[in-house]
Amino acid sequence: MIPNVVAAVVLGLLAFAVVLAVVRVWKGPTAGDSTVAGDLIFFAFIGAVAVFGLQFSIDAVLDIILISALLGFLSILSLARLMQGGKR
């Protein structure tokens, strides 16, 4: 269990990062900028899940985070391949 103040600060910083990423998705000049910002939003969500899991002492959070991180990694690889036109 982590202190409430630490959890609030971390969640506040994650929310600020998500706001900046949404701005980058909205104004991104290239598809690559929007893709990276979307990935940042996804991993900020995973960070928030981790903070809530630590704060409420939920045992299954590590499994959820590992599966989500693997899916996020695979999705960014597929988006990168799509942006390259299917070339390696």
PEKAKA-V256134 format. One record per backbone hydrogen bond with DSSP energy under -0.5 kcal/mol. NH is the residue of the N-H (numbers start at 1). CO is the residue of the C=O. E is the energy in kcal/mol with one decimal. If there is no record, write none. Layout:
nh=NH co=CO e=E
nh=NH co=CO e=E
This chain:
nh=7 co=3 e=-2.0
nh=8 co=4 e=-2.3
nh=9 co=5 e=-2.3
nh=10 co=6 e=-2.5
nh=11 co=7 e=-2.5
nh=12 co=8 e=-2.1
nh=13 co=9 e=-2.4
nh=14 co=10 e=-2.4
nh=15 co=11 e=-2.2
nh=16 co=12 e=-2.1
nh=17 co=13 e=-2.2
nh=18 co=14 e=-2.1
nh=19 co=15 e=-2.2
nh=20 co=16 e=-2.2
nh=21 co=17 e=-2.2
nh=22 co=18 e=-2.5
nh=23 co=19 e=-1.9
nh=24 co=20 e=-1.8
nh=25 co=21 e=-2.4
nh=26 co=22 e=-2.4
nh=27 co=23 e=-2.7
nh=28 co=24 e=-1.5
nh=34 co=30 e=-1.4
nh=35 co=31 e=-2.1
nh=36 co=32 e=-2.4
nh=37 co=33 e=-2.2
nh=38 co=34 e=-2.2
nh=39 co=35 e=-2.0
nh=40 co=36 e=-2.1
nh=41 co=37 e=-2.1
nh=42 co=38 e=-2.1
nh=43 co=39 e=-2.5
nh=44 co=40 e=-2.1
nh=45 co=41 e=-1.9
nh=46 co=42 e=-1.8
nh=47 co=43 e=-2.0
nh=48 co=44 e=-2.2
nh=49 co=45 e=-2.2
nh=50 co=46 e=-2.1
nh=51 co=47 e=-2.2
nh=52 co=48 e=-2.5
nh=53 co=49 e=-2.3
nh=54 co=50 e=-2.2
nh=55 co=51 e=-2.5
nh=56 co=52 e=-2.2
nh=57 co=53 e=-0.5
nh=58 co=53 e=-2.0
nh=59 co=57 e=-0.5
nh=61 co=58 e=-0.8
nh=62 co=59 e=-0.6
nh=64 co=60 e=-1.9
nh=65 co=61 e=-2.7
nh=66 co=62 e=-2.4
nh=67 co=63 e=-2.2
nh=68 co=64 e=-2.3
nh=69 co=65 e=-2.7
nh=70 co=66 e=-2.0
nh=71 co=67 e=-2.3
nh=72 co=68 e=-2.5
nh=73 co=69 e=-2.3
nh=74 co=70 e=-2.3
nh=75 co=71 e=-2.1
nh=76 co=72 e=-2.0
nh=77 co=73 e=-1.8
nh=78 co=74 e=-2.0
nh=79 co=75 e=-2.2
nh=80 co=76 e=-2.1
nh=81 co=77 e=-2.0
nh=82 co=78 e=-2.2
nh=83 co=79 e=-2.3
nh=84 co=80 e=-1.3
nh=85 co=82 e=-1.1
nh=86 co=81 e=-2.6
